[in-house]
């Protein structure tokens, strides 16, 4: 439930930032619905969260740190298709801002997405690793890093097993032929 609330807060923040900056762009249509943007951001946030956790668990400097690195790299490889699709979709959303400001308009949108995703991922990490985060030097609990390995190796955290965050993204992947 907390993850869902954080995602909603992040989406609201993103929507506020993007809409406040560029009110005359409608980035949603039948090919790029709101749910596709939400799914894409959720996928990117999940990836960032695990990447950040890997970097923080490296502080342990023991075999657990290397195991986390290996596990996250393998998880990323298994889920690469979804990351590529999410990046493609977000680029399409960004293209809708080109009429307002060319590539600068697109980059502004993409920066706001990145800002939102980073904030959500950092918040999740702080909670999951008991206060250890990218912005501090706190050592993560070894149990938290071992738990991450267990979750990622179980494949329960693979994006294909998360229909709540892939509903529109899978449709987009089929339409674009992303395999």
N, C-alpha and C positions, 0 to 999 in steps of 0.2 A: 504494500500500500504506500509506503514511504517513497519507493522508487517512482511510482505512478505520480504522486504529488510533486516530486522534484521535476519529473519530466514535464508535467503541466505548467509548473512555475517557469521552467526554462522556455517552453513554447510561448507562454504569455509574454515573457521578457523579450524573446525574439520578435514576436508579432508587434509588440509595442515599439521596439527599436526600429524595425524595418518600416512599419507604417508611419511612425513619427517622422522619419527621414524622407520618405518618398510616398506621399499619399496618393499620387496620381497613377500608380502602377497597380494593375490587377494581375498578380502573379498566378492566380488560380484559374484553371479552366478544365475542360474534360480530359485533356492530356496531362495536365499538371495540377491535380487536385490537392487540397489542403492536407489530406491524409498522406499523400506521397511525400510532401515536405516533412511532415511529422515522422513518418517511418524513416526517412533518410537521415534526419537529425538524430533519431534514436539509435540507428545503426552506428553512425559516426561517434556518438557519445559512448556507446558500449566499447568501441574500439579504443577510444582515447582513455577510458577508464582503466582498461587492462594494460595499456601501454604505460600509463602513469604508475599503476600498481607495480609493474615490472621494474621500472626505474627506482621506485622507493624500496622495493624488496632487495634490490642490489646493495643497499646499505648494510645488509646483514653480513656481506662478505664471506659467506660460508657456502657449502654445497646447495643449500636451499635457494640461495640467490641465483645460482646458475640453473637450477631446476625450474625456477619461475621463468627465467629468460627463455629457456628452451620451450617450455609449455606455452607461453604467450606467443612465441614465434610460430609454433605449430598451429595454435588456435587461429591466429591471423591468416595463415595460409589456407586453412579449411574454410574460412569465411570470406576470403578475398573477393569472390564473386559479388557478394552483397555490398562490400565496401566500394567496389568499382561502380556498381549500379547506383548506390547512394550518391557518390561523387558526381556521376553523370546527371542524375536528377537535379541535384543542387546547382549544377552548372546551368541546366535549362532554366531553373527559376531565376538564377542570376542574369541570364540573357534577357529576361523580360525588363530589366532595368537599363539596358543599353540605350533605348530611345530617350531616356531622361539624362543620361550622362556618359554614354559610351562605355568603354571598359571601366572607367572610374565608377560609374553607377553599379556595374556588375560587381566590382571588387568591394564596394561599400556593403552590398548585400551579403557577399560571401564572408566578409570580416564580421558582420553582425551575427551570422550563423556560427562562425568559429568562436566568437566571444561567448555566446550562449552555451555552446557545447563544452567549452573548456570550463566554464563555471560549474556546470552540472557535474562533469567528470571529477573536478577537484573536490566538490562537496561529497560525492559518493566515496571517494578515496579516504577523505578525512574520517568519515564514519566507519568505513570498513577496516581501516588500518589503525584505529584507535588514536587518531590525532596526527599520525605521520602523514605528511603531505609534501607536495613539491615546494611549497613556500617556507618550509622549516627543515630542521635537521633531525627531527625525532626519528628514532629507530622504530621500524614497524614491529609488531609482535610476530615472532616466528610462526605462531599458530595461524595468524592471519594470512601469511604468505603460503603456508602449507595448505590452508583451506582454499586459496586461489588455485593452487596446482590441482587439488582434488576436483574442484568445480569444473575447471577447464578440461581436464582429462576425461571427465564423465560425459562430455559432449552435451550436457544439459544446457550449457550456456551458448552452444552454437546457434547462430542466428537463424538457421533453417528450422530450428526447434522452438522458435519464438513467434508464433503467428500473430500475436498482438502488435508486433513491430514490423511485420513484413507484408501485411495484407495488400496495400497499394504498391509496395515496392516489387513484389512478385509479379503483379500485373504489368508494371512498367518494364520489368526485365523481359517478360514474354513479348511485349509489344516491340521492344528495342532489339530483341534477339540476343540478349546478354546471357551467355551460357557458360 
